[in-house]
Amino acid sequence: MRDPRYDVLFEPVAIGPVTAKNRFYQVPHCSGMGYSKPQSLNRMREVNAEGGWAVVCTEFCSIHPSSLGKTPATLWDEGDVRVLGDLTDRVRAHGALAGVELWYGGISTPNHLTREVPLGPVSLPVWDGPLQTQAMDRSDIRALKRWHRDAALRAKRAGFEIIYVYAGHGYLPAQFLSPTINQRTDEYGGSFENRARLIRELLDETKEAVGDSCAVAFRFSVEDLNAEIGITHDGEGRDLVEYLAEVPDLWDVNLSNYAADVRSSRFVPEGAQENYVAFVKQVTTKPVVGVGRFTSPDTMVSQIKRGILDFIGAARPSIADPFLPKKIETGRIDEIRECIGCNICVWSNAHTEPLRCTQNATRGEEWRRHWHPEQFEPRHADESVLVIGAGPAGLEAARVLGERGYEVALAEATKAVGGRVSFESSLPGLSEWARVRDYRLSAIRSMPAVEIYLDSRLGSEQVLEFGFRHVCIATGSRWRTDGVGRSNSRAFLGWENQGVWAPDMISKSSKLRGICLVYDDDGYYMANVLAERLMQDGNQVIYVTSTDSIAPEASATLEQSRIQARIMSMGAEIITAHKLKSFDGRTASLECAYTGARIERECSMVVPVTGRHSNDSLYHQIMANEHHHKDAGISSVQRIGDCQAPGLIASAVFAGHRYARELGSPLVSVGRDRVILGRPR
């Protein structure tokens, strides 16, 4: 069963008046669901508890209508107590502790929904929107502390055993502590002790209210990491830990701003926060939890044994594999779905959508589609399936079909599986994305009913001859070279010239030398990682984008500023808000998106990153012979993933998962969290 090396991870740990059964701690993280989709949220948290996490926490939980983000949980009234009581019942049923992160945003939120005036230590513009906070006077501070205490008491009634005071990620208590934001001249401003006063009072009053039976946790960002709040791990971040060392029952420490806390694998490796948080256990005797996108059990053990952390905190790894603790406990380490650090989970929350994950297609679908990450309905009949294409969609379809007990043949036209994942994971910073391929390939190899056939390019006649009952076509897509995409509905002049290269040709050639113009009309990661590769190979790069900045779509994954900084630091010439109009083999003509004015740049090659063509010719050929399907024994033909509509790798994995889940099932309805009409009394 469990490898003895990992026994330390399964030791119980006391947190004030409660005890966690092991050291796996799902820290508070956003879900994109919050108050608007409580049934989806509660079931998702329950699955984590079922997967072996000793502590399962909510996302940030608003304590008052004057602080409401896009999708927090809320603890405003007894209705919220009932909703969150369902969450705690589900979590505690699996032997886990339920934690709630009480939150007040201050300058972080404009309260567009409630239209309440946000409160802050001083009057400053909010992070998003043309509004300012009201500077809090003493009566406002008293009201805030009352709201916080009342919310803590509601949390206790709801069944939470760990209740947070939250001074991380730049929210209100951190704003009071900040020497740059807090310019007050009363007892809540000026000296360090004055600026820390509100935090101390919130901790003391929360412990007084609920500390008899609930643990009081303190979430604190010990380092701003380039944000201008003025808190650093070797300055006032450490000072606060020393000042409050024994006050909370648990320290939950991380980085702020939020973009620093959840840096993607493109920019930092596993365990990247250690240098900032390692001092905390030297200062306090209370247990400490921290994060670092931990996926390796050996790294986890090292964190414990070296005295860095008491709990292995996780947000993204718990999303990628809710059953990570149980897999370690039962000796199934090879079955862990490791987080790839792509931040698609963060992207979905930024778009106010239910959480999604590239590795785990069931995340966010636990309630509304009744999908479980480790449980599958058995096959509906003794039937065989031919899956054509071993990219992310085809691999996931074959894996889940195998889990259901179908006989599966996975045919791949090339000599290796992986499709676009193999290509993209070869690009700068994306090596961990290969886990999408490797996890599925490892699972499939353990399934005797799933066979992989490489170097097997199939035609429609062969498909009809094989006699498979179901045919799933996952043949992917290819990048266009004509420049047609979001900004150009027509091809640019000269796109057929020899110097025009498709993105996937870049990694296959080591002969490129000269001035390369990368045209980005995609707005996400592909163009900038290609530009990195070209510059690493010694080419001069002109980076042209149709948008006002590089990679605006990466703002939602919290990578945009780092991407643009990297491209700038590598010496590329950057031209924003221009469209590629022509290329004659030596000169590219660019048109301003606003004025229509033209400029030219000399270059030896152009790499357009625009739209994609689906590789759907085989599908259409097979469907053209639909009248022969019955005689061939075929009852269904379906295209999935990029073959159907090019998108994210996460979209392709989801498509493969959905196809395999729903094969042979009646029409599946998607559950909807509904609001019950009626005014509260």
C-alpha positions as a printed Julia matrix, in Angstrom:
681×3 Matrix{Float64}:
   0.0    0.0     0.0
   1.6    3.26    1.11
   5.32   3.77    0.69
   6.74   4.28    4.23
   8.68   7.3     2.96
   5.37   9.16    2.88
   4.1    8.21    6.34
   4.87  11.69    7.66
   2.25  13.12    5.28
  -0.47  11.15    7.04
   0.24  12.18   10.6
  -2.61  14.03   12.37
  -1.95  17.66   13.24
  -3.73  19.71   15.9
  -5.03  23.14   14.9
  -6.19  24.82   18.09
  -9.26  22.9    19.35
  -9.58  20.69   16.23
  -7.35  18.07   14.61
  -6.67  17.44   10.94
  -6.36  13.75   10.07
  -3.33  14.3     7.81
  -1.14  17.06    6.37
  -3.03  17.62    3.1
  -4.73  21.01    3.18
  -6.91  22.37    0.38
  -6.4   26.08    0.92
  -9.07  28.66    0.12
  -9.3   29.18   -3.64
 -11.79  30.73   -6.04
 -14.2   28.56   -8.0
 -16.1   30.87  -10.36
 -19.26  29.62   -8.61
 -19.52  31.26   -5.2
 -22.93  32.49   -4.12
 -24.42  32.09   -7.61
 -23.95  28.31   -8.0
 -24.0   26.86   -4.49
 -24.93  23.28   -5.4
 -22.08  23.05   -7.91
 -19.69  24.58   -5.4
 -20.68  22.37   -2.48
 -20.44  19.15   -4.47
 -17.03  20.17   -5.83
 -15.68  20.73   -2.31
 -17.18  17.41   -1.21
 -15.22  15.55   -3.88
 -11.99  17.01   -2.47
 -12.91  15.77    1.0
 -13.7   12.36   -0.46
 -10.28  12.42   -2.11
  -8.51  12.52    1.24
  -7.78  16.19    1.95
  -7.81  16.71    5.71
  -8.95  20.33    5.4
 -11.23  21.7     2.69
 -11.79  25.46    2.56
 -14.17  27.8     0.78
 -13.09  30.59   -1.5
 -13.06  34.14   -0.12
 -16.34  34.66    1.69
 -17.88  38.12    1.84
 -18.94  39.28    5.28
 -21.07  42.26    4.14
 -22.76  43.63    0.98
 -20.29  46.53    0.9
 -17.66  44.02   -0.22
 -18.81  41.81   -3.06
 -16.53  40.57   -5.83
 -17.67  38.68   -8.91
 -18.04  35.23   -7.39
 -17.27  34.97   -3.68
 -19.16  32.92   -1.18
 -21.26  35.02    1.19
 -22.08  34.9     4.9
 -24.51  37.78    5.22
 -27.54  36.06    6.74
 -29.15  32.81    7.84
 -29.87  31.86    4.25
 -26.12  31.76    3.69
 -25.76  29.7     6.85
 -28.08  27.07    5.37
 -26.26  27.05    2.01
 -22.82  26.75    3.55
 -24.17  24.29    6.11
 -24.76  21.93    3.22
 -21.09  22.38    2.24
 -19.83  21.58    5.74
 -22.11  18.55    6.02
 -20.69  17.18    2.78
 -17.08  17.86    3.73
 -17.33  16.54    7.29
 -19.05  13.35    6.1
 -15.67  12.3     4.68
 -13.72  13.04    7.85
 -12.34  16.4     6.7
 -12.37  19.73    8.49
 -14.29  22.54    6.8
 -12.68  25.98    6.65
 -14.13  29.36    5.68
 -12.14  32.41    4.59
 -13.87  35.57    5.8
 -13.17  38.47    3.45
 -13.52  42.2     3.09
 -11.97  43.65   -0.05
 -11.63  47.39    0.58
 -10.11  48.98   -2.52
 -10.22  45.66   -4.37
 -13.89  45.79   -5.37
 -16.26  48.45   -6.74
 -19.39  46.48   -5.67
 -21.06  46.82   -9.07
 -23.77  44.34   -8.11
 -24.79  45.68   -4.69
 -23.92  49.32   -5.49
 -22.75  49.71   -1.9
 -19.91  52.15   -1.27
 -16.69  50.18   -0.56
 -14.75  51.07    2.57
 -10.99  51.43    2.84
  -8.39  52.78    5.25
  -8.22  55.88    3.01
 -10.12  57.06   -0.05
  -8.42  55.62   -3.13
  -9.52  54.45   -6.59
 -10.65  50.82   -6.57
  -8.69  48.25   -8.56
 -11.33  47.94  -11.27
 -13.65  50.79  -12.17
 -13.93  54.59  -11.96
 -14.86  54.63   -8.27
 -13.13  55.34   -4.97
 -13.46  53.92   -1.5
 -14.9   55.82    1.43
 -12.2   56.5     4.01
 -13.19  54.63    7.15
 -13.73  56.61   10.33
 -13.8   55.02   13.77
 -17.49  54.12   13.51
 -16.82  52.36   10.19
 -14.01  50.36   11.8
 -16.32  49.37   14.66
 -18.94  48.31   12.11
 -16.39  46.26   10.16
 -15.32  44.41   13.29
 -18.98  43.74   14.14
 -19.63  42.4    10.62
 -16.6   40.16   10.91
 -17.61  38.83   14.34
 -21.19  38.2    13.2
 -19.94  36.36   10.11
 -17.65  34.23   12.28
 -20.61  33.27   14.47
 -22.64  32.41   11.38
 -19.74  30.32   10.14
 -19.72  28.41   13.42
 -23.47  27.8    13.14
 -22.93  26.58    9.59
 -20.55  23.93   10.9
 -17.15  25.31    9.96
 -14.3   24.19   12.19
 -11.62  26.56   10.85
 -12.45  30.25   10.5
 -10.08  32.63    8.77
  -8.99  36.18    9.33
  -7.76  37.14    5.87
  -4.98  39.7     5.38
  -3.56  38.37    2.15
  -3.53  39.33   -1.52
  -3.87  43.03   -0.82
  -7.34  42.95    0.78
  -8.56  45.29    3.53
  -6.51  44.2     6.57
  -3.38  44.18    4.39
  -4.31  47.67    3.2
  -4.31  48.86    6.81
  -0.91  47.26    7.38
   0.57  48.75    4.21
   2.88  51.71    4.88
   2.26  52.96    1.34
  -1.56  52.7     1.27
  -2.35  53.56    4.88
  -1.74  57.28    5.33
  -3.99  57.64    8.37
  -2.9   59.79   11.31
  -5.06  58.2    14.02
  -4.43  55.08   16.11
  -4.85  52.91   12.97
  -2.08  54.64   11.02
   1.52  55.69   11.32
   3.6   53.23   13.34
   3.8   49.52   12.59
   1.83  48.69   15.74
  -0.91  51.13   14.75
  -1.15  49.77   11.19
  -1.28  46.21   12.58
  -3.95  47.15   15.12
  -6.97  46.13   13.03
  -5.47  42.72   12.25
  -4.77  42.09   15.93
  -8.29  43.16   16.9
  -9.91  40.95   14.26
  -7.89  37.96   15.45
  -8.6   38.57   19.13
 -12.32  39.19   18.62
 -12.72  36.17   16.32
 -11.03  33.92   18.86
 -13.25  35.32   21.6
 -16.36  34.68   19.51
 -15.68  31.17   18.18
 -12.31  29.99   19.53
 -13.84  27.66   22.1
 -14.61  25.08   19.4
 -13.28  26.5    16.12
  -9.69  27.06   15.06
  -8.87  30.61   14.01
  -6.54  30.69   11.02
  -4.67  33.73    9.76
  -3.96  34.01    6.04
  -1.19  36.49    5.41
   0.93  37.4     2.41
   4.44  37.8     3.76
   5.79  39.29    0.51
   4.21  41.59   -2.08
   6.66  40.62   -4.83
   6.73  43.8    -6.92
   3.38  45.14   -5.74
   3.62  48.55   -4.12
   2.09  47.67   -0.77
   5.33  47.77    1.16
   5.24  44.34    2.83
   8.28  42.11    2.32
   9.31  38.81    3.87
  12.49  40.36    5.25
  10.74  43.53    6.41
   7.28  44.13    7.81
   6.08  40.74    6.6
   8.42  39.12    9.09
   7.67  41.81   11.66
   3.96  40.91   11.64
   4.64  37.19   12.01
   6.87  37.92   15.01
   4.3   40.35   16.44
   1.41  37.86   16.22
   3.38  34.62   16.37
   1.2   32.72   18.87
  -2.12  34.52   18.35
  -3.74  32.52   15.52
  -4.17  28.75   15.71
  -2.69  28.36   12.23
  -0.62  30.46    9.85
  -1.56  30.25    6.15
   1.26  32.1     4.38
   1.75  32.99    0.74
   2.64  35.81   -1.62
   0.78  38.89   -2.76
  -0.22  40.19   -5.24
  -2.41  37.33   -6.4
  -0.53  37.09   -9.71
   2.64  36.38   -7.74
   0.94  33.73   -5.62
  -0.3   31.7    -8.62
   2.53  32.12  -11.08
   2.29  29.6   -13.9
   4.74  26.79  -14.58
   6.02  28.82  -17.5
   7.65  31.19  -15.04
   8.34  29.27  -11.82
   8.91  25.63  -10.79
   7.25  23.63   -8.03
   7.94  25.01   -4.55
   8.72  28.53   -5.73
   7.45  30.22   -2.54
   9.82  28.47   -0.13
  12.41  31.25    0.02
   9.74  33.71    1.11
   7.81  31.67    3.68
  10.5   29.43    5.21
  11.13  31.81    8.12
   7.6   31.52    9.53
   8.09  28.2    11.34
  11.21  29.62   12.96
   9.07  32.3    14.58
   5.91  30.49   15.7
   5.04  27.2    17.38
   1.67  27.15   15.63
   1.2   24.96   12.52
   1.99  26.55    9.16
   0.44  25.85    5.76
   1.83  27.14    2.49
   1.52  26.46   -1.21
   3.9   25.85   -4.09
   1.94  23.9    -6.73
   3.15  20.74   -5.02
   2.69  17.6    -7.12
   5.64  15.43   -6.05
   5.23  13.43   -2.8
   8.99  13.59   -2.3
   8.89  17.38   -2.44
   6.03  17.36    0.04
   7.96  15.17    2.48
  10.98  17.43    2.1
   8.89  20.48    3.03
   7.79  18.77    6.24
  11.08  17.22    7.29
  13.1   20.36    6.63
  10.74  22.37    8.81
   9.34  24.61    6.08
   5.67  23.67    6.48
   3.4   21.57    8.69
   0.68  21.25    6.06
   1.0   20.77    2.31
  -1.3   23.45    1.0
  -2.77  23.16   -2.46
  -5.21  24.92   -4.72
  -4.24  24.01   -8.29
  -2.95  20.48   -7.51
  -6.21  19.76   -5.64
  -8.11  20.89   -8.73
  -6.09  18.74  -11.1
  -6.46  15.69   -8.86
  -8.89  15.82   -5.94
  -7.77  12.29   -5.03
  -4.07  13.13   -4.79
  -3.88  12.31   -1.03
  -5.62   8.96   -1.41
  -3.43   8.0    -4.33
  -0.33   8.63   -2.25
  -1.86   6.83    0.71
  -2.73   3.74   -1.34
   0.53   3.52   -3.27
  -0.88   4.75   -6.58
   1.52   7.61   -7.17
   1.75   6.83  -10.89
  -1.99   7.56  -11.17
  -1.75  11.16   -9.92
  -2.99  13.73  -12.43
  -0.28  16.29  -11.91
  -1.12  19.96  -12.29
   0.58  21.44  -15.36
   0.49  25.02  -14.05
  -1.29  26.44  -17.11
  -3.69  28.52  -14.94
  -6.8   27.66  -16.94
  -8.44  27.3   -13.53
  -7.62  30.93  -12.83
  -8.8   31.87  -16.34
 -12.24  30.35  -15.76
 -12.7   32.18  -12.46
 -11.64  35.46  -14.08
 -14.42  34.93  -16.62
 -16.93  34.18  -13.83
 -17.35  30.64  -15.07
 -17.32  27.37  -13.1
 -13.84  26.11  -12.45
 -12.2   24.07  -15.2
  -8.9   22.27  -15.49
  -6.79  21.08  -18.42
  -5.88  17.86  -16.61
  -9.2   17.18  -14.88
 -12.22  17.48  -17.16
 -14.6   16.72  -14.29
 -13.72  19.85  -12.3
 -16.76  22.09  -12.1
 -18.95  19.32  -13.52
 -19.32  17.22  -10.36
 -22.87  18.39   -9.66
 -24.28  19.64  -12.95
 -23.13  16.63  -15.05
 -22.73  14.16  -12.16
 -19.12  13.48  -13.17
 -16.78  11.92  -10.64
 -13.03  12.07  -11.29
 -12.45   8.41  -10.35
 -15.79   6.7   -11.01
 -17.34   5.81  -14.37
 -20.53   4.17  -15.56
 -19.82   0.76  -17.11
 -20.14   0.4   -20.88
 -23.69   0.39  -22.18
 -23.07  -2.64  -24.43
 -20.38  -5.03  -25.57
 -19.28  -2.75  -28.4
 -15.99  -1.57  -29.86
 -14.8    1.97  -30.54
 -12.26   3.25  -33.03
 -10.64   6.5   -31.91
  -8.67   8.2   -34.69
  -6.04  10.65  -33.5
  -3.94  10.42  -30.32
  -3.79  14.07  -29.37
  -5.34  15.35  -26.11
  -8.94  14.68  -27.2
  -8.25  11.2   -28.55
  -6.11  10.16  -25.6
  -8.73  11.27  -23.09
 -11.52   9.58  -25.05
  -9.57   6.32  -25.18
  -8.7    6.52  -21.46
 -12.27   7.06  -20.29
 -13.69   4.5   -22.73
 -11.17   2.04  -21.31
 -12.26   2.91  -17.77
 -15.83   2.11  -18.81
 -14.79  -1.27  -20.22
 -15.07  -0.7   -23.96
 -12.77  -2.38  -26.46
 -10.86   0.53  -28.0
  -8.47   0.9   -30.9
  -6.57   4.2   -30.87
  -5.09   4.91  -34.3
  -2.44   7.62  -34.71
  -1.13   8.7   -38.11
   2.34   9.62  -36.83
   4.99   7.66  -34.98
   4.17   9.12  -31.54
   1.16  10.07  -29.45
   0.45  13.52  -28.05
  -0.52  15.63  -31.04
  -0.42  19.33  -30.27
   0.59  18.62  -26.67
   3.91  17.16  -27.81
   4.54  20.19  -30.02
   3.53  22.82  -27.49
   5.36  21.22  -24.57
   8.58  21.49  -26.6
   8.31  25.29  -26.58
   9.98  27.55  -23.98
   8.45  27.27  -20.53
   5.77  24.73  -21.43
   7.55  21.46  -20.68
   5.16  20.54  -17.85
   2.3   20.53  -20.35
   3.61  17.14  -21.51
   1.91  15.76  -18.39
  -1.38  15.93  -20.32
   0.0   13.31  -22.72
   2.01  11.3   -20.22
  -0.77  10.82  -17.65
  -3.17   9.5   -20.27
  -0.62   7.34  -22.03
   0.37   5.74  -18.7
  -3.28   5.02  -17.87
  -4.01   3.56  -21.31
  -1.0    1.25  -21.17
  -2.51  -0.43  -18.1
  -5.77  -1.18  -19.94
  -5.72  -4.48  -21.86
  -8.84  -3.53  -23.82
  -7.23  -0.4   -25.31
  -4.74  -0.86  -28.14
  -2.62   1.92  -29.66
  -1.68   1.73  -33.33
   1.04   4.2   -34.35
   1.99   5.19  -37.87
  -1.55   4.28  -38.94
  -3.01   6.88  -41.23
  -6.53   5.75  -42.1
  -8.77   6.44  -45.07
 -12.54   6.31  -45.11
 -12.55   2.95  -46.91
 -10.44   1.36  -44.18
 -12.68   2.76  -41.45
 -15.72   1.23  -43.13
 -13.95  -2.11  -43.46
 -12.85  -2.43  -39.82
 -16.29  -3.12  -38.37
 -16.1   -0.89  -35.28
 -19.47   0.0   -33.83
 -18.5    3.57  -33.01
 -16.0    5.88  -34.68
 -14.55   8.89  -32.86
 -12.48  11.27  -34.97
  -9.99  13.4   -33.03
  -7.61  14.43  -35.78
  -6.92  17.9   -34.41
  -6.25  21.07  -36.35
  -3.46  23.02  -38.03
  -2.51  26.67  -37.97
  -3.49  28.78  -40.95
  -0.71  30.52  -42.86
  -2.92  33.02  -44.7
  -3.46  35.34  -41.73
  -7.23  34.88  -41.5
  -8.36  35.2   -37.91
  -9.96  37.66  -35.54
  -8.77  40.82  -37.28
  -8.44  39.76  -40.91
 -11.34  38.05  -42.65
  -9.28  37.82  -45.84
  -5.8   36.46  -46.46
  -2.91  38.91  -46.49
  -1.22  39.47  -49.83
   1.76  37.21  -50.38
   0.8   34.54  -47.86
   1.86  31.84  -50.34
   5.45  33.12  -50.38
   8.24  30.81  -49.29
   9.08  32.93  -46.25
   5.71  32.35  -44.55
   5.97  29.71  -41.83
   3.21  27.98  -39.86
   3.78  27.94  -36.08
   4.4   24.2   -35.88
   7.14  24.47  -38.51
   9.29  26.53  -36.15
  10.2   23.68  -33.81
  10.91  21.37  -36.74
  13.58  23.55  -38.3
  16.98  24.63  -37.01
  17.83  26.48  -40.21
  15.88  29.67  -39.54
  18.11  32.71  -39.42
  17.39  36.36  -39.98
  14.7   38.9   -39.14
  11.47  37.1   -38.2
   8.13  38.87  -38.0
   5.72  37.1   -35.65
   2.14  38.24  -36.24
  -0.1   37.61  -33.23
  -3.82  37.72  -33.87
  -4.44  34.93  -31.35
  -3.74  36.98  -28.23
  -2.75  34.13  -25.93
   0.51  32.18  -25.52
   1.42  30.66  -28.88
   2.89  33.71  -30.63
   5.03  34.78  -27.68
   6.49  31.34  -26.96
   7.37  31.07  -30.65
   9.01  34.48  -30.46
  11.02  33.27  -27.47
  12.14  30.2   -29.38
  13.18  32.28  -32.39
  15.16  34.7   -30.24
  16.8   31.86  -28.33
  17.94  30.53  -31.7
  19.61  33.85  -32.49
  16.98  35.47  -34.68
  15.92  39.08  -34.53
  12.17  39.25  -33.89
   9.61  41.88  -34.79
   6.53  41.14  -32.7
   3.36  42.53  -34.28
   0.03  42.16  -32.51
  -3.43  43.24  -33.57
  -4.24  44.11  -29.95
  -3.05  46.91  -27.7
  -0.7   44.69  -25.72
   0.97  41.33  -26.01
  -1.2   38.36  -24.98
  -4.29  40.1   -23.58
  -5.97  36.7   -23.18
  -3.22  35.83  -20.69
  -4.46  38.55  -18.35
  -7.04  36.04  -17.11
  -4.27  33.52  -16.35
  -2.3   36.29  -14.6
   0.6   35.95  -17.03
   0.22  38.94  -19.35
   2.6   41.32  -17.62
   5.27  38.66  -17.27
   4.91  37.63  -20.91
   5.24  41.18  -22.17
   8.16  41.9   -19.86
   9.97  38.8   -21.1
   9.5   39.63  -24.79
  10.66  43.19  -24.16
  13.68  42.08  -22.14
  14.75  39.69  -24.9
  15.03  42.6   -27.33
  12.11  42.12  -29.69
  10.71  45.13  -31.48
   7.06  45.29  -30.43
   4.39  46.85  -32.63
   0.89  46.85  -31.13
  -2.55  47.51  -32.69
  -1.45  46.68  -36.23
  -2.7   44.15  -38.76
  -0.55  42.24  -41.22
  -1.68  43.2   -44.74
   1.04  41.94  -47.1
   4.45  40.29  -47.39
   6.52  40.19  -50.59
   9.32  37.98  -49.28
  11.42  40.9   -48.06
   9.04  43.49  -46.61
   5.87  43.22  -44.51
   3.21  45.91  -44.7
   1.3   46.64  -41.49
  -1.89  48.65  -40.99
  -2.8   50.55  -37.82
  -5.98  49.12  -36.32
  -7.19  52.62  -35.42
  -6.14  54.99  -38.2
  -5.48  52.66  -41.13
  -2.04  54.2   -41.61
   0.55  51.86  -43.13
   4.1   51.13  -41.98
   6.62  48.65  -43.37
   9.22  46.38  -41.82
  11.96  44.46  -43.57
  12.01  40.77  -42.63
  13.05  37.44  -44.11
  10.17  35.41  -42.74
   6.66  35.83  -41.34
   5.0   33.56  -38.77
   1.25  34.27  -38.61
  -0.44  33.07  -35.43
  -4.06  33.65  -36.31
  -6.81  31.08  -36.89
  -6.69  27.32  -37.38
  -8.15  24.81  -39.84
  -9.81  21.72  -38.42
  -8.35  18.49  -39.81
 -11.84  17.21  -40.59
 -11.48  15.84  -44.12
 -11.62  12.21  -42.92
 -14.82  12.94  -41.01
 -16.47  14.43  -44.09
 -15.3   11.54  -46.25
 -16.8    9.02  -43.85
 -20.04  10.96  -43.59
 -20.26  11.17  -47.38
 -20.6    7.37  -47.26
 -23.2    7.43  -44.5
 -25.48   5.19  -46.53
 -22.87   2.42  -46.11
 -22.54   2.79  -42.32
 -25.24   0.26  -41.43
 -23.76  -2.4   -43.69
 -20.32  -1.7   -42.16
 -21.72  -2.16  -38.65
 -21.22   1.52  -37.72
 -23.89   3.05  -35.52
 -22.21   6.39  -34.73
 -19.52   8.67  -36.14
 -18.52  11.74  -34.14
 -15.73  14.32  -34.39
 -14.4   15.89  -31.24
 -11.87  18.43  -29.98
  -9.94  20.6   -32.41
 -11.26  18.49  -35.29
 -14.69  19.83  -34.46
 -13.71  23.35  -33.4
 -10.13  24.44  -32.52
  -9.7   25.68  -28.97
  -7.7   25.24  -25.78
  -6.01  21.99  -24.83
  -8.44  22.02  -21.9
 -11.31  22.15  -24.4
  -9.92  19.17  -26.31
  -9.51  17.11  -23.13
 -13.05  18.02  -22.08
 -14.39  17.0   -25.49
 -12.7   13.61  -25.29
 -13.95  13.07  -21.76
 -17.49  14.06  -22.64
 -17.6   11.8   -25.69
 -16.48   8.81  -23.66
 -18.77   9.57  -20.7
 -21.85  10.01  -22.84
 -21.37   7.18  -25.33
 -24.44   4.98  -25.18
 -26.12   7.2   -22.62
 -29.44   8.98  -23.09
 -29.35  12.7   -23.73
 -27.56  14.25  -20.77
 -29.06  17.42  -19.33
 -26.79  19.92  -17.62
 -27.98  20.79  -14.14
 -28.6   24.45  -13.37
 -28.38  26.1    -9.99
 -31.58  28.12   -9.8
 -32.49  31.09   -7.66
 -35.72  30.7    -5.7
 -37.96  33.72   -6.23
 -39.15  35.78   -3.31
 -37.85  38.56   -1.12
 -36.1   37.62    2.13
 -38.12  38.55    5.2
